[in-house]
Amino acid sequence: MLVTIVIFVMAGLAEIGGGYLIWLWLREGKSVFLGLVGGFGLVLYGIIATFQTFPTFGRVYAAYGGVFIVLSVLWGWGIDKKTPDLYDWIGAVICLIGVSVIIWGPRQ
């Protein structure tokens, strides 16, 4: 279970970090170098996600979506300095519950 969580977090940071660097390049006029590094981060995200042991692509990416939401709220708080409100936290918890059902729900 710990390995699953670590892989989700690593993939999430690669995707959010990559997207953020591209955002800085295109939306805030920063260096094209940041865009290139961001593109590499997005490629790295795609690679890291394949290390999950679940047998189906759809289930991994569905569960990852919830983790992405939580990491995005935390990224906004830590990097953009936008404090999440009550509804951000409620939504994040709902997403984590959904991820838990998808990943660890009993299967036949």
Secondary structure, DSSP 8 states (H G I E B T S, - for coil): -HHHHHHHHHHHHHHHHHHHHHHHHHHH---HHHHHHHHHHHHHHHHHHTT---S-HHHHHHHHHHHHHHHHHHHHHHTS-----HHHHHHHHHHHHHHHHHHHS---
